[in-house]
């Protein structure tokens, strides 16, 4: 029988850093400085968890198959909340107006350096 070992943090860090070497190396080979694009994509991914009260009401009004996990809810402005919204299958749902990360401006900025 196969036994799972407890994860070793240094091995996890090493594996994650290996992935970074591949991705950073690929961007470098394409002539792209990776720092700002990574920040743009990270910020965009975090925005997937910011919902306004109106967006949450609209979502639930149209379909009651969604679950808002308030365990992680945090009021950040009085109108915006950080929370996890999932469909009935457990897939995390993005806010209704969520846009893809805008990398075009950064690509143009780097081309002009």
Secondary structure, DSSP 8 states (H G I E B T S, - for coil): --------HHHHHHHHHHHHHHHHHHHHHTT--HHHHHHHHHHHHHHTTEEEHHHHHHHHHH-TT-EEEEEEEEESSSSEEEEEEE-TTS-B---TT------HHHHHHHHT-
